[in-house]
Amino acid sequence: MQEMRAETRFPFGSVVPLWSRQIPYTMAKFFFFEKVVSVFYTYVFTQPKSSYPKTTQLGITFASGYIAGVICAIVSHPADSIVSL
């Protein structure tokens, strides 16, 4: 690894591409998770959150995280390609 240090810029050469992927992904994950939860409780489950059983709330949380993860994968895909180079 020492002989390839200049070529790979070890150990911090990939920090900038990694952060250029991870920071937008994390910001989008928080943003879209909260938006999807609010959409669920506004348009699908229209009663107050506390009126639903814990299993329903857990299902909404799971579905919101899943949907937010898919959106974030789309958002961060171009930066994923840069990190892979």
QUILINWO-V995199 format. One record per residue. N is the residue number from 1. RES is the residue in one letter. SS is DSSP state (~ for helix, > for strand, _ for the rest). PHI is phi in degrees with one decimal (NA if undefined). Layout:
{{N;RES;SS;PHI} {N;RES;SS;PHI}}
This chain:
{{1;M;_;NA} {2;Q;~;-62.3} {3;E;~;-72.6} {4;M;~;-100.6} {5;R;~;-59.1} {6;A;~;-67.4} {7;E;~;-74.2} {8;T;~;-92.4} {9;R;_;55.6} {10;F;_;-63.5} {11;P;_;-98.3} {12;F;_;-112.5} {13;G;_;-67.7} {14;S;_;-99.3} {15;V;~;-65.0} {16;V;~;-64.9} {17;P;~;-62.4} {18;L;~;-65.6} {19;W;~;-67.6} {20;S;~;-66.8} {21;R;~;-93.6} {22;Q;~;-72.3} {23;I;~;-66.1} {24;P;~;-63.3} {25;Y;~;-61.0} {26;T;~;-66.3} {27;M;~;-63.4} {28;A;~;-66.6} {29;K;~;-61.5} {30;F;~;-62.2} {31;F;~;-62.6} {32;F;~;-70.7} {33;F;~;-60.0} {34;E;~;-65.1} {35;K;~;-65.8} {36;V;~;-67.0} {37;V;~;-60.1} {38;S;~;-66.8} {39;V;~;-66.0} {40;F;~;-58.3} {41;Y;~;-77.0} {42;T;~;-89.0} {43;Y;~;-108.5} {44;V;~;-102.8} {45;F;_;-106.1} {46;T;_;-87.5} {47;Q;_;-80.3} {48;P;_;-57.5} {49;K;~;-55.4} {50;S;~;-68.0} {51;S;~;-81.3} {52;Y;_;-93.9} {53;P;_;-66.8} {54;K;~;-60.4} {55;T;~;-66.2} {56;T;~;-67.3} {57;Q;~;-61.7} {58;L;~;-65.7} {59;G;~;-63.7} {60;I;~;-65.7} {61;T;~;-62.8} {62;F;~;-61.4} {63;A;~;-62.7} {64;S;~;-65.7} {65;G;~;-65.0} {66;Y;~;-64.3} {67;I;~;-63.7} {68;A;~;-62.8} {69;G;~;-63.7} {70;V;~;-65.2} {71;I;~;-61.6} {72;C;~;-67.3} {73;A;~;-62.6} {74;I;~;-68.0} {75;V;~;-64.3} {76;S;~;-93.1} {77;H;~;-59.6} {78;P;~;-59.7} {79;A;~;-71.3} {80;D;~;-60.9} {81;S;~;-65.1} {82;I;~;-66.0} {83;V;~;-63.4} {84;S;~;-74.5} {85;L;_;-70.7}}
